Amino acid sequence: NVPLALKIMATGYIWPTDASPYLTSTFGETRSAHFHAGLDIKTWGKEGYNVFASKPGKIVRVAITSQGYGRTIYMQHPDETYTVYAHLQRFLPMLQSYVDSVRLLNHQFEIDLDVRSKNWFFNQGDVIGYTGSTGIGPPHLHFEIRDKQHRPINALLTNLRIKDTIAPIISSVLVLPMSESSTIRGSKFP
């Protein structure tokens, strides 16, 4: 039995961009210092594709960093889940104007703003920003779904689906001993 809260979280999302239906990275991949908490959506090396609110909700946080996520939007939804949209080229004009005014006022490039008090509510499918390459990496959209405690959820376990027709290419295999008494061809090493 799936808990009701998980059923609610698993439905009602739309694909967050018109860039493509293809992934360059998926949820849970191991990175050098962390695991990948979202989906990286291919933008064909280009910037400026529309980024949509995947569910209705309000923008609660915006951030700009020179590393990591770059320009980022955090939305909270009525079911108390969150979506995160990162590496944006720019925000929608109204939000971009607000962020620029705060940055100029404070004389700083990097910001992290709690904007809950602005009550910026968007309907599902509304444009909230544009794909880019800010932060780390080439142009792409990093998209996350988080639960109400901000823990990442695999977006591919929701109603969002990717048609995967490309078979993996195995370039090498590593065999690991399963216990201290195990060996591989007489060796305790992989």
N, C-alpha and C positions, 0 to 999 in steps of 0.2 A: 504494500500500500504506500502510495506517495502522499506525503503530508499536503494538506490544502494550501499552505503557504508556498510550497514549491510548485504546485500546479498553477497558482496565480502568477508566480514569477516566470513560468515557462511559456506563457502565451502572450500574444499581442505585440510582438516586436516587428518592426519593418527593417529592411536592410538600410544601414545608415548613410549610404552614398550612392551616387549614380556613376561613380568611377568605374567599377567593375564588380562582378560576382566572384572574383578570384582572391585567394589568400597567398601572402608571401610567408607568413608565420601563423601558427595556430596556438591555442590555449595550452599552457603547461609545458611548453618547450623549455629546456634547461638553458639558461644564459650563464655568463661567467660568474655573476654574483647574485642571481635571483632566478625565479622561474617567470616565464612570460604569462602575464595575467589577462591577456586579451587576444583579439584577432588583429593581425595586420592585413589590411585590404589593399590590394594592388591598385596603383594609379598610373601604371605604364610610364613611370619616370616624369610625370607631369603634375603640375599643381593647379588648384583652382576649381576642382570638381565640387559640386554641392555636397554638403554634409547635412543630413536630416535628423531631426529629433526622432529617435527610434520608437519612442512611446511618448504620449503626452506627459508634460511635467514642467517643472520650473528650474531654471538655471540657478544653482546655489553657490557655485564657486567657479572662478576663472583664474587661470594662472598663466604666466609667461616665464619660462626659464631658458637659459642659453644651452642647457644640457637636458637629458631626460626627455620629458614629454613635450617640451617647447610650449607652444600656445595650446592651452587645454581648456575644455568646457566640462563641467560636472553638472549633470541634471539629476534631480530627484523626482520620482514618479509617485502617483497616488498610492501605489502598493508598497511604498517605502523603499523600493529598490532604487539603484542609481545606474546611470550610464555615463561613460567617460569617452570623450572624443579628443584625441591628442595628435600632435604634430601639425596643427592647423596653420595654413598660410596666413589667414586672418579670420576674425569673427564677423558675424553679420554687422552691417554698418552701425546700427544703434548701439550694440554692445562694444564694437571697436572704438567708437567715439568716447564712450564712458571710460573704457580702459585707458585709452590714450590720455584723457584728461587727468586721470589719477596718476599715471606715470609722469606726466609733465609737472604736475603739482608737487610730487614727491621727489622729482629728479632721479628716477631710478628706472632701469630697464626691466629687471626681474620683479614680478609682483605675484602675490597670491591673495586674492580678494574673496571674502565671504560676501556674497551679494544676495543672500536670502531676503533681506529687507526691500530689495527692488521689486520683488514679486513679478519677475519676468517669466511668464507662463507661455509655453509653446504647445501647439497641437502636434500630434503625430504627423510627420511628413513636412513640417515647417523647416525651412533652411535656417540653420543656426551658425554656420561657418563654411569654410572652404578648405579643401585638402591642401596639405603643404609638406614641408620638410624641416620644420623648426624642431629644435632639440637635437636628437641623435637619429641619424639614418637618412636614406634617400627619400624622395616623395612617397608617402603612403598615408593611410588613415589607420591609426591605432584605435580600436573600439573595445571597450570593456563593459561588462554588466557586473554589478556588485549587489550583494544583499544589503539589508538595512544596517548591518554592522560594518559595511564597506569591505566585506570579504569577496574576492573575485568568484564569479560563477562562469562556467564554460558556456559561452553564448551558443555553441553548437548543440547544447542539450536543451535549448529552448525551441521555439518554432522556427528559428533561423536555420536554414539548411544550405549546404554547399554541395554541388554535384561534383564528385571527385571521380574522374574517368582516367586519371593518369596513374599508371602502375608505378610503384616505387622501384628504384634501381638500387640494388644492393651492391655496394662497392667493396665492403669488407665485413667480416664477422669476427667478433671477439667472444671467446668462451671464457667464463669466469668460474673458478672453483667455488662450490656452494658452501663448503665448510672447511675448517682447518685440516680435516683428514682427507679432503678431496684433492685429486691431482688431475692435471690435463696432460696426457702423454708422459706421465711420470714427474711432472713439474707442479709446484704449488702456485706458479704464476700464470696469469692469463696467456 
